């Protein structure tokens, strides 16, 4: 297959013919421009088009126009190479992932100085993240002493020490997350086919460096796997000696859109922007043919036939995503009983009914069905990725629900699975036990919804769930998931304050902080960690710094149960009040009345919409839902949590 899938980002639709005019139109009028910027960034754009869009975003900022609902992020950039060619691409590509980037660039080649000097441009800017864009030329990996095991190991050690010095300096001086890069090895070999066997060659040293660098990523920083990107497009296509010799450009200009897109994916994942649900069309997508016309025996799927095997590859890819926590759903124009037949009875199908969390097969338009799927899963519509062979349906969804990720499908089904993987919609920084169980969580939610329809009223239904809440302080075991929830939760999140894993660890040991991780089980299964609360002592009060909850457990009375735990703990600590804040964002309007509903008193309402509430710690919270609460090491001694 041609490299154009990757270098031209062919999983995205082509830029509109009037792209230049649409960019110019962005600069007219007032109002929030974020959605329009993101929509334009969602096309496959070349370097010139990326540059034009980045200039539009800059002009809008200079006019003080809102870029809502984009999330602002200050990104530092340090490199041993020229970066001017890259800057606009990074800014414009990040828009695709819902990010408004302010780029802060270090001086050319001033990598160590930028990291270690507290008053460097990068450190003074207090960046959210710093992209450490080093290639093999910026590290001490020269071809010397080939065949000497000790010398080869020493060079790799020195290169890793250099990177660790940079990241430690950035952490100390600015507390920013580092985006660290693996190294794309040079194309040239020294011994030919034996290079991989001989110590001290480029192949051996870069592989050792990349492996050890990846192993050192501990949940604080993130990895941009440049080596994998370069190997995907081909090392000879990635490296351009002429561009390096002329302008110290570290890789081919034709690969810039792909590289910038990967950086955008990682930054988006840091900010909780990764997608969570894969929605599949059926006819000519999951199988070849139309089940309603061709019948079970007429559709093509299975081994021994090229087209059938191609559809199986897509099914296998979907199942692999499900195993790592992506939720699967179906949206098909079909009679439901007909659409379910292959899942139930076709012997060669890999996908079965039990793999699908929501099955929407009807004659409504796809945009309506996608909205229904998001609602049933209690997720935002922007959590969905839609795969459909029909360009009409894809365009309809893009126009009607533009925040859905829509995969531009090739004509050949053999490329479906590869295109899905290349698109990177489901970028992840870590893998937690809850991630592995997420599909099960949503399967269980579907069963709960079925039970709710069968039970007479809401209270009877909630009682029938036999819920058990486990409340425990922050600890090392839950730390990664706590940080993940803090950075991914947008809707049920009162303040949307973000904390890295290192900062979560600091909260664990702060005597003035009370951090809770809360899990929920019921008769249908384990929901995992569903809520995080951070309280800070302020004199005789507790200020609720963070209160977030998974939307999939809304409407079960968990909020009141958590508040009851907080008031009881506050009384034991001799505190007088709980102080809560609601800081509005584009995504958290659903919790605007959270504190009012729980009986808090409005203390202050600010012009920007922020509200401040208080509740006397002596208040006896009334629970409407029977929930058994289990404590783990709860409230031992203040400060020892």
Secondary structure, 3 states (H helix, E strand, C coil): CCCHHHHCCCCCEECCCCHHHHHHHHCCCCCCCHHHHHHHHCEECCHHHHHHHHHHHHHHHHCCCCCCCCEEEEEEEEECCCCHHHHHHHHHHHHCCCEEEEEEECCCCCHHHHHHCCCCHHHHCCCCEEEEECCHHHCCCCCCCCCCHHHHHHHHHHHHHHHHHHHHHHHHHHCCEEEEECCCCCCCCCCHHHHHHCCCCHHHHHHHHHHHHHHHCCCCCEEECHHHHHHHHCHHHHCCHHHHHHHCCCCCHHHHHHHHHHHHHHHHHHCCCCCCEEEECCECCCEECCHHHHCCCCCECCCCCHHHHHHHHHHHHHHHHHHCCCEEEEEEECCHHHHHHHHHHCCCCCCCHHHCCEEEEECCCHHHHHHHHHHHCCCCHHHEEEECCCHHHHHHHHHHCCCCEECCCCCCHHHHHHHHHHHCCCCCCCCCHHHHHHHHHHHHHHHHHHHHHHCCCHHHHHHHCCEEEEEEECCCCCHHHHHHHHHHCCCCECCCCCCCHHHHHHHHHCCCEEEEEEEEEECCEEEEEEEEEEEEEECCEEEEEEEEECHHHCCCCHHHHHHHHHHHHHHHCCCCEEEEEECCCCCCHHHCCHHHHCCCEEEEECCCCCEEEEEECCCCCCCCCCEEEEEECCCCECCEC
